[in-house]
């Protein structure tokens, strides 16, 4: 996936949080195969564990009805349907295309 032309949002920017709040997510999952969905779930669990150990931030590739965005945030908790981000914000799991673990 080409990330160079995507907007990078940060959960620490009030303006970026506002952009995130205005995103309109699709009802359908952005991932098509069960293998991709299992990999995403495992990565979200890994991110939540890393956060509990050291406030670790990941970069999420999000897809809404109009665009792709990159979001740098901590994953506080993950469930089957929603992910809790830093600052208590939640997003639907089905909008997450990819999870990257920057060094």
C-alpha positions in Angstrom: 0.0 0.0 0.0 1.3 3.4 -1.0 1.4 5.7 2.0 3.3 8.7 0.5 0.2 10.7 -0.6 -2.0 10.1 2.5 -2.6 12.6 5.2 -1.0 11.8 8.5 -3.2 12.6 11.5 -2.0 12.6 15.1 -4.3 11.9 18.0 -2.4 14.7 19.9 -3.6 17.4 17.5 -7.1 18.9 18.2 -7.5 19.7 14.5 -6.6 16.2 13.5 -9.1 14.8 16.1 -11.8 17.0 14.5 -10.9 15.6 11.1 -11.1 12.0 12.5 -14.5 12.8 14.0 -15.9 14.0 10.7 -14.8 10.8 8.8 -17.7 8.8 7.5 -16.8 5.1 7.7 -18.3 2.4 5.4 -20.6 -0.2 6.9 -18.7 -2.9 5.0 -15.2 -4.1 6.1 -12.3 -2.6 4.1 -10.6 -6.0 4.3 -12.0 -8.8 2.1 -10.4 -12.1 3.2 -10.6 -13.8 6.6 -6.8 -14.1 6.6 -6.5 -10.3 6.4 -9.1 -9.8 9.2 -7.3 -12.3 11.5 -4.0 -10.6 10.9 -5.6 -7.2 11.7 -7.1 -8.5 14.9 -3.7 -10.0 16.0 -2.0 -6.7 15.2 -4.5 -4.7 17.2 -4.1 -7.1 20.2 -0.3 -6.7 19.9 -0.6 -2.9 19.8 -2.8 -2.9 22.9 -0.3 -5.1 24.8 2.6 -2.9 23.7 0.6 0.2 24.9 0.0 -1.3 28.3 3.8 -1.9 28.6 5.2 1.3 27.3 2.5 3.7 25.8 3.5 2.5 22.4 2.1 4.3 19.3 1.2 2.7 16.0 0.2 4.1 12.7 -3.2 3.0 11.4 -4.2 3.2 7.8 -7.9 4.1 7.9 -10.4 4.1 5.0 -13.6 6.0 4.9 -16.1 6.7 2.2 -13.9 9.3 0.6 -10.3 8.7 1.4 -7.4 7.0 3.2 -5.8 8.6 6.2 -2.9 7.6 8.4 -3.4 8.0 12.1 -0.7 7.9 14.8 -2.1 6.8 18.1 -2.0 4.4 21.0 -4.4 1.5 21.0 -5.8 1.4 24.5 -8.2 -1.6 23.9 -9.6 -3.6 21.0 -12.8 -5.5 20.6 -14.6 -7.3 17.8 -16.3 -4.1 16.6 -14.5 -1.1 17.9 -11.0 0.1 18.9 -10.3 2.5 21.7 -7.6 5.0 20.9 -5.7 7.5 23.1 -8.0 10.2 24.6 -10.9 7.8 24.8 -11.8 8.0 21.1 -13.2 5.0 19.4 -13.3 3.9 15.7 -14.8 0.9 14.0 -12.5 -2.0 13.4 -13.8 -2.5 9.9 -12.3 0.9 8.8 -8.7 -0.2 9.6 -6.8 -1.3 6.5 -3.4 -1.7 8.1 -1.5 -1.4 11.4 2.2 -0.4 11.3 4.6 -0.6 14.2 7.2 2.2 13.8 10.5 1.6 15.4 
